[in-house]
Amino acid sequence: MIDNFAPVVLFVYNRPWHTEETLKALMKNELADQSVLYIFSDGPKENASEEQLKKIDEVRQLIRAKKWCKDVNIIESKKNRGLAGAIINGVTEMLAQYEKVIVLEDDIVPSKGFLKYMNEALSMYSENERVGCIHAWNYDLDAQDYPESTFFLKGADCWGWATWKRSWKLFEPNGELLMQSFRSNQSRFEFDRKGTHEYIEMLEAQINGSNDSWAIRWHASLFLSDKYCLQPTRPIVKNIGLDNSGIHCGVLDMVQKPVEFITLNKIQVVESEWFFKAFQLYTKEIKKEGATEKCENPRPSLKKLFQSFFSLF
């Protein structure tokens, strides 16, 4: 049972096609006509080209073109905040007004049941403070031996997500302070999701200015606070931005099989052993089949190719 619907917050910049695909899909959601939408439109960079200014203008015309949800509120920035700045400030602003929020970016296309899943999960775990956030995406993992539609991982995620005011208060924007809290090799291993991901490296890159990822700091903040993120066994969103259209990286050819709806059952808040076993099999299959990536700064390993997603955010 849903007590009240969380506002949806969408962050857009200069990708008209991606933005339209995301908004069209959101409009088709079962609860779109009962949900309030806030759209944060980032501004142009200094010395932006005419082409870049045109794309930003196209996006701003597009977001005004239809009544995508019950109510649509548009917040335009005159200056460029960058993705990290836009999301940190925007989510903070929204959670000063609301107790919970659902967050999308312009390349995360939601399935028809996305809002239903997010709102039900937010209500289901609202009283359990061990749960820090809800996530909507997952790898294409073999789930035939796993009976549940969701599972938990420690920390946070970023491709279609939701959280509460109580959790966002734990967000620490200072990467150096976060890094200081990883005092043991064991804690670093656990933060790297038992050595399957390279999140410590990403946090180091954020600290030294190689990236400006808000998501790695969000993950670290919840991880260090001993909070867990509810994950879907099958994704209920699709990322269409891995096509060299964004600021951060290029083309990533990856199978994504989102479902239309997720039936929720309340589960125990413990880190999933199934995920790590299934993920191991997934990476073995990837190595067998081979994978390609075209990027200005190509990652040197399959591990980084398929797990370093926070570096894009």
C-alpha positions in Angstrom: 0.0 0.0 0.0 1.3 3.4 -1.0 0.8 6.2 1.6 1.5 9.1 -0.7 3.3 9.5 -4.0 6.9 10.7 -4.1 7.7 13.6 -6.4 9.7 12.7 -9.5 12.9 14.7 -10.2 14.4 14.7 -13.7 17.7 16.2 -14.6 18.3 17.3 -18.2 20.9 19.3 -20.2 21.5 19.1 -23.9 20.2 15.8 -25.3 16.8 16.4 -26.9 16.3 12.8 -28.2 17.2 11.2 -24.9 15.1 13.6 -22.9 12.1 13.0 -25.1 12.4 9.2 -24.9 12.6 9.4 -21.1 9.6 11.8 -20.8 7.5 9.8 -23.2 8.1 6.6 -21.2 7.5 8.5 -17.9 4.2 9.8 -19.3 3.1 6.2 -20.0 3.7 5.2 -16.4 0.7 3.9 -14.4 1.0 6.6 -11.8 2.2 9.5 -14.0 -1.2 11.2 -13.8 -0.9 11.2 -10.0 2.7 12.3 -9.7 4.3 15.7 -9.5 7.3 16.1 -11.8 10.2 18.6 -11.3 12.6 19.1 -14.2 16.0 20.7 -13.5 17.5 22.0 -16.7 21.2 22.8 -16.5 22.5 25.9 -18.2 25.2 26.4 -20.8 28.9 26.4 -20.1 31.0 29.4 -20.6 31.9 29.9 -24.2 29.3 27.4 -25.3 29.1 27.0 -29.1 26.0 27.9 -31.1 25.3 24.2 -31.6 25.4 23.5 -27.8 23.2 26.5 -27.1 20.7 25.2 -29.7 20.5 21.8 -28.1 19.9 23.3 -24.6 17.1 25.4 -26.1 15.6 22.4 -27.9 15.5 20.5 -24.6 13.9 23.5 -22.8 11.2 23.7 -25.5 10.6 20.0 -25.3 10.1 19.8 -21.5 7.4 22.4 -21.9 5.7 20.7 -24.8 3.4 18.4 -22.9 1.9 17.8 -19.5 4.1 14.8 -18.8 2.7 14.1 -15.3 0.0 15.5 -13.1 2.0 18.7 -12.5 5.2 19.8 -14.1 7.6 22.2 -12.5 10.6 23.5 -14.5 13.7 24.9 -12.9 16.2 26.4 -15.3 19.7 27.3 -14.4 21.3 30.2 -16.1 24.8 28.8 -15.5 26.2 25.4 -15.9 26.3 23.5 -12.7 27.5 20.2 -14.2 25.9 16.9 -13.5 27.2 16.5 -10.0 26.4 20.0 -9.0 22.9 19.9 -10.5 22.0 16.6 -8.8 23.4 17.4 -5.4 21.7 20.8 -5.3 18.5 19.6 -6.9 18.0 16.6 -4.7 18.9 18.7 -1.6 16.3 21.3 -2.7 13.6 18.7 -3.2 14.2 17.0 0.1 14.0 20.3 1.9 10.3 20.2 0.8 9.5 16.5 0.7 10.2 13.4 2.8 11.1 11.2 -0.2 12.0 11.6 -3.9 12.4 9.6 -7.1 15.3 10.6 -9.3 15.8 10.2 -13.1 18.4 11.5 -15.6 17.7 12.3 -19.2 18.9 8.9 -20.5 17.2 6.6 -18.0 14.0 5.3 -19.7 11.5 4.0 -17.2 9.2 1.0 -17.8 5.5 1.4 -17.4 5.6 0.1 -13.8 8.6 2.1 -12.7 6.7 4.7 -10.5 4.6 1.9 -9.0 7.7 -0.1 -8.0 9.5 3.0 -6.6 6.5 4.3 -4.6 5.6 0.8 -3.2 9.2 0.2 -2.2 9.5 3.6 -0.6 6.4 2.9 1.4 7.3 -0.7 2.2 10.7 0.2 3.8 9.8 3.6 5.1 10.1 2.5 8.7 13.3 0.5 8.3 16.2 2.9 8.6 18.7 0.3 7.6 17.3 0.8 4.0 19.0 3.9 2.5 17.7 3.9 -1.1 15.8 2.1 -3.8 17.4 1.3 -7.2 15.8 0.5 -10.6 18.6 -1.0 -12.7 20.5 -4.3 -12.7 22.9 -6.2 -15.0 21.4 -9.0 -17.2 22.0 -11.7 -14.6 20.7 -15.3 -14.5 18.0 -15.2 -11.9 16.4 -18.6 -12.5 17.7 -19.9 -9.1 16.7 -16.8 -7.2 13.0 -16.6 -6.1 12.7 -13.0 -5.1 12.1 -9.9 -7.3 14.5 -7.8 -5.3 17.6 -8.1 -3.2 19.9 -5.8 -1.1 23.4 -4.5 -1.6 25.2 -2.3 0.9 25.6 1.4 -0.2 23.8 3.1 -3.1 23.2 3.1 -6.8 22.4 5.7 -9.4 20.5 4.6 -12.6 17.0 5.4 -11.6 16.8 5.7 -7.8 14.8 6.9 -4.9 15.5 7.9 -1.3 14.2 9.6 1.8 15.2 12.8 3.5 16.6 10.7 6.4 19.1 9.1 4.0 20.1 12.1 2.0 21.1 13.8 5.3 23.9 11.3 5.4 25.4 12.4 2.0 28.9 13.6 2.4 30.2 15.7 -0.6 33.8 15.7 0.6 35.5 12.7 -1.0 38.6 13.1 1.1 36.6 12.8 4.3 34.9 9.7 3.0 38.2 8.1 2.0 39.7 8.7 5.5 36.9 6.4 6.8 38.2 3.4 4.9 40.8 2.5 7.4 41.2 -1.2 6.6 41.7 -3.3 3.5 38.7 -5.3 4.5 36.4 -2.3 4.5 37.8 -1.3 1.0 37.2 -4.8 -0.2 33.6 -4.7 1.0 33.1 -1.2 -0.5 34.3 -2.6 -3.8 31.4 -5.1 -3.5 33.7 -7.9 -2.5 36.3 -7.0 -5.1 33.9 -7.1 -8.1 33.8 -3.4 -8.7 36.5 -0.7 -8.5 34.8 1.9 -6.4 37.8 2.8 -4.3 39.6 3.8 -7.5 36.6 5.9 -8.5 36.6 7.7 -5.2 40.3 8.4 -5.5 39.7 9.7 -9.0 37.0 12.0 -7.7 39.3 13.3 -5.0 42.1 14.0 -7.5 39.8 15.7 -10.0 39.8 13.0 -12.7 36.0 12.8 -12.4 33.3 14.7 -10.6 31.1 11.8 -9.7 28.3 12.5 -7.2 27.3 8.9 -7.3 30.5 7.4 -5.9 30.2 9.8 -3.0 26.5 8.8 -2.5 27.5 5.2 -2.5 30.4 5.8 0.0 28.1 7.9 2.2 25.5 5.2 2.6 28.1 2.4 2.8 29.9 4.0 5.6 26.6 4.6 7.4 25.8 0.9 7.2 22.8 1.4 4.9 21.5 -0.8 2.2 20.0 -0.3 -1.3 17.0 -2.3 -2.6 17.9 -3.6 -6.0 15.6 -5.2 -8.7 16.5 -8.7 -9.8 15.5 -7.6 -13.3 15.8 -3.9 -14.3 12.8 -1.8 -14.6 14.6 1.0 -16.5 17.0 1.1 -19.5 20.0 3.4 -19.9 20.0 4.8 -23.5 22.9 7.2 -22.8 25.8 4.8 -23.5 26.1 6.0 -27.1 28.8 8.8 -26.9 26.1 11.5 -26.5 27.0 12.4 -23.0 29.8 14.4 -21.4 31.5 11.6 -19.6 32.1 8.6 -21.8 31.4 6.9 -25.0 29.8 3.7 -26.5 29.1 0.7 -24.4 27.5 -2.3 -26.0 25.6 -4.0 -23.2 22.5 -6.2 -23.0 19.7 -4.6 -21.0 16.3 -6.4 -20.6 14.0 -4.3 -18.5 10.7 -5.7 -17.3 7.4 -3.7 -17.3 6.4 -4.4 -13.7 7.9 -5.7 -10.5 5.8 -7.5 -7.8 7.3 -6.6 -4.4 7.6 -8.9 -1.4 9.2 -7.5 1.8 12.6 -9.2 2.3 15.3 -9.3 5.0 17.8 -6.4 4.9 21.0 -8.4 4.3 23.5 -8.2 1.5 22.6 -10.7 -1.3 24.9 -13.7 -1.8 23.0 -14.5 -5.0 24.1 -11.3 -6.6 27.8 -12.0 -6.2 27.5 -15.5 -7.6 25.3 -14.4 -10.5 27.7 -11.5 -11.2 30.7 -13.9 -11.4 28.9 -16.0 -14.0 27.9 -12.9 -15.9 31.5 -11.6 -16.2 32.7 -15.1 -17.3 30.1 -15.0 -20.1 31.2 -11.5 -21.1 34.8 -12.7 -21.3 33.8 -15.6 -23.5 31.7 -13.6 -25.9 34.0 -10.6 -25.9 32.9 -6.9 -25.6 33.8 -3.7 -27.2 33.9 -0.1 -26.0 34.7 3.0 -27.9 35.6 5.8 -25.6 37.9 8.8 -25.5 39.6 7.3 -22.4 39.1 3.5 -22.9 39.2 1.5 -19.7 42.0 -1.1 -19.6 40.0 -4.1 -18.5 36.7 -5.9 -18.8 36.3 -5.3 -15.1 36.3 -1.6 -15.5 34.3 -1.8 -18.8 31.3 -3.4 -17.1 31.6 -2.3 -13.5 32.8 1.3 -13.4 29.4 2.9 -14.0 29.7 5.4 -11.2 32.5 7.1 -13.1 29.9 8.3 -15.6 28.0 10.1 -12.9 
